[in-house]
Amino acid sequence: LAKQKIIEQFGEENEKEIFKEIANLALLTCLQTNEKEKQYLLEEKEELQQENKRLENKVELLEEISTKRKEAFTKIKEIDTILNDKNLLTQEFKNRNENLPQYHKMLDLSHLVEILTRQRKKIVMRIEEEQKILEPAYYVETKTKIESDLELLKNIELSIEEKKEQIMRHSISLQKAMMNCFKIRIQKIDEMDKTRKREEFIKAIYKFRYYCYLYLENQQYIGEVNELKDNREEIEKLLIKKAEELKYIPKIVKDEDKNFEVASILFCIRIINLENVVIEVNSSEMTQIMIYDTNTLEKQMTVDIPKEQFMIKFDKKIKLLG
């Protein structure tokens, strides 16, 4: 359900990336705490390697499938002969019952018919499955799936420190995918009607601010991770630009980069209600910006912005998000 929802809203590529990283993180976390599961996964890895090797040698694969088909058809013929001959069926019933423990013995011929029918069905299914692998599309799909699983299992035998490094790497990759989804959501807001658009943009600013204050690893916020800085700033700039276009945020500085430096205050202050954020540019020699929670001074910052660049009045409080 989650996969389908993500595909509908953010596309198949983002869905694949998100669940690939979730799978990697789940596996690495499990390997750190569950030795029994690690042994099971090592066995699975070996089986997958053998199957991958089997699929790579197509000449031997064709010969193997051909041999198995002949053996399977011979077995099916034997079962059909028994099922269609009451005397042979009775003899098979006696032979099997003689070798079975008391509590496993068959009660009547119908029980044997059911067993033989199930055996026949399994053999037919195996033939069909083996034959299917010869179809180009199914072969590629199967090979890709095995290679994908092997890629996932490559970290099984890493050291504890190496696993920690991989957990951080995959955590960052997951957040990059999440930020891609966030960008798509912002772009979709543009398609809404004017009334709803304002509400959704304000919500998006709140959500992204709170998202950046989630812990990633070792008490480090997502918004503090250097590897995510470019992705974070791209979304913040997109939100600020859209908010300015819709006149939810005033244009403060002429230069785009410097304007972002000031407007991005919204994403780094701890004031809960963003509609209460008020700023004032000091007209003194050193350019300072005072940040208020309504009338209570919360923070002040010195910026390297020439006074002529400012597009708002000095020494006058204005709402940053209105």
N, C-alpha and C positions, 0 to 999 in steps of 0.2 A: 504493500500500500504506500509506504514512504517513497519507494523508488518511483512508482507511477506518478505520485504527486509532484516529485521533483522534476521528472521528465516533462510533465504538463506545464509547469511554471518556469523551469530554467533550462530545459533541453537535455537530450540524452548524454551529451558529452560531459556536462557538469554532474549528472547523476552517476555516470561511470567513475569519474574522478573521486567524488565524495565517498562512494561505497568501496572503492579500491583502497582508499586511505583508512577508512573505518576498519576494513578487513585486516590491513597491515597492523594497525594499532591494537586491534583485538588479539591478533596472533602473538605479537610481541609481548603484550601484557600477560597473556596466558602463559607464555614460555618462562616468564620470570617467576611464576608462582606455582605452576603445576607440572611436576616432573613426569607424572604418569601420562599426561596429555602430550608431553614432548616426545616420549617414546612412541606413542601412537602416530604422531605426525611424521616422525623419522621413517617409520614403516610405510606410511602413505607416500612419502617422498620417493622412497626406493621403488615402489610399485609404479608410480607415475613416470619415473625415469626409464624403467623397463618398457612401459607401454609407449613412451615417446620414441625410444630406440626402435621398437617394433614397427612403428608407423613410418619411420624415416627410411627403412629399407623396403621399398615398394615391391621389388622382385620377390623377396622372401615372404612378404606379407601376402601377395597373391597366391604363392604356393601353399602357404599355411592355411589360408581361407579355403582354397580348393580341397586340400586334404581333409580339413574339418567338415566341409560340406559332404564329402563322400562318406565319412564316418557317421555323420549325423543322419544322412539318408538311409544308411545301412541299419542304424538303430531304429529309425522310424518304421522301416519295413518290418523289422523283427517284432516291434510292438503291435503293428497293424495285423501281422500274421496271427499273433496270440489272441488279440481282441476278436478276430473274425473266426476263430476256431475254438469251439467249446471244450474239446478234449485237451488242446494245448493250454487253454486258460485254466482248466482244472488242475493240470499237471504243474503249471507255474504257481498256482495257489498252494499246492502241497509242498513244492520245493522251497518256496519262500517261508512258509510257516514253520518248516522244520528248522530253519536257521534263525528264527526270531525268538527272543525271550517270551515267556508266558504272557506277560502284561502288554506285549507289543503285537501279539498274533492277530491276524485278520479274522473277522467273524464269518464272512461269506464272500462269494465271488464278486458281488457288487463293490465291495471295498477294494478289491484288487483292480477292478475295472477303473475305479476312480483314481487310484494311484497311477496306473499305466497311462491314463488319459492326461493326467497332470504332467507326467514325465514327457509325454509326446509334445504337449503344448510348450514346455520349457525348451525342448530341443528345437522346435520350429522357431520360437522367439530368438534363440541364439543364432540360428541360421540367418534370420532376417537382419539381426543386429550386425553380424559379421558381413553380410552382403551390403548393408547400408554404408559401411565404411569405404566401399569402393566408389560411391557417388562423390564426385568432386566437391560439391558444396558441403556435404556432411563431413567429408574427410578434413577439409580446411577448418570447419567449425570445431571438430573434435580435437584436432592438433592445436588450434589456438587456445582452446580451453585448458588442455594439459599444460601448455607452455605458460599460460597465465597462472595456473595453480603452482607450478614449479617456481615461478618468479616470486610468488607469495611465500613459498616455503624455504626460500634460499637463506633466510635469516635464522633458521632453527639453531644452528650450532655456533652462533656468535657469543662472545664473552658478555658478561653483565654490563660492562662499560659500553661495549659496542651496541648492545641492545638499547641502552639509554640514549645513545646518540641517534640511533635509528628512530626511536620513539619521538624525539624532538623534531627530526627531519620530516617524518610523516605528519606530525601535528601541524607543522608550518604549512606543508602542502595542502592539508585538509582546510586550514584557514584561508589559504589563497583561493581554493575552490568555493568556499563559503562567500568570500568577498566578491567573486565573480557573479554569484547568485544575487548578492546585494545590489550590484550595479544594474543587473537586469530588472530587478524590482523597481529601482529608481526610474529607469527608463520607461517602465510600464505606467508609472504614475502620470507621466505626460499625456497618456491617452485618456485619462479620466476627465470628467466635467470639472469646471472651475471650483465649485463648492467643495467637492470631495478631494480635489487635488491639494488644496491648502492643508486640509486635515491630515492627509496621507504623507505629505512632505514633512510636516511637523513631527509626525509619528516616526518617520524614517530617521530624522535627526536624533530623536530620543533613543531609538533602538540601536543605532550605530554607536552612539556615545556609550550606552550600557554594554554593548557587545565588546567594545575596546577595553572595558574594565573587567572582563572575565579573565580568570587566571588560565594561562596556557600550561606552564610547567614551572616548578620551583618558585612559586609565589611571584611569577612574572606575568604582568598583564599582557594581553594580546596587543594592546596599543603601544607597548614598550619594546616589542620584539623588532630588532633592526631589520631582519629579513622580510618583515611585513610592512616596513615603513612606506615604501613606494605604493603598495596596494592600498594602504590605509589613507594616505594623502590623496590618492586619485579619487577615492570615494568621497572624502571630505570636500575636495574641490568641486566635485560634481554636485554634491548637495548644496554647497554655498552658492555656486553659480546658478542653479535652478531656483534657489530661494531668492536670490537677488532679482532674477528675471521676473519672478512672481511678486516682487516687492514685499517679501516676508523679512528680508534683511536689508538694511540700508547699505548703499555703496559708501565705504568709509575712506578708501585710499584709491587714487587714480591707477597706480601700478598694480597689475593683477596679483603678482606674487606677494607684494607687501600687504595688499588688501586681504589676501588669504591668511597671512600671518596674524592679522588682527581678528578677522572673523572666525578663525579656527579656535578662538577662545571657547566657543560653544562646546567643543569636544573635550576640553581638558579641565574645565572647572567642575567643582563638586556641588554647585548650586542645583538643588533638585528640580525646581520649577524654572525651566529655561526662559519662560515668558517674564520672569522677574529679573533677568540679567540686564543690567544697565551699565553703560560705559561712558567715560568722560575723558577727553583728551586734554591734558594739562598744557597751558600756553607758556609755561616757563621755558628756560633755555634748553633744558634736557627734555626731550619728548617722552612723556609718560602717559600711560593709559591706566586709568583707575577703573576697577571692575567692582560693581555693587550688586548685592542681593537686595533689590529695591533701593533702600537707603543705607544699608549696612555695607561698609567697605569690606570686600572679601579678599581682594588681591590688587597689587599694582605691578605694572611691568614697564620697563624702559625699552623703547624700540628705536631702531636706527632708520627713521623715516623723516625726510625733510618736511617741514611744516606746510610748504606749498602743495605737497602731495595730498593733504587731507581734504576731503569733500564735505566734512561736517564742521560745525562751529566748535571752537575751543571753549573749554570751561563750561560746557553745557551737557547735562546728562541726557542720553538718548537710549531707548530700548534697543538691544541688539537683535532681538527676535520679536517682531511685532505683527 
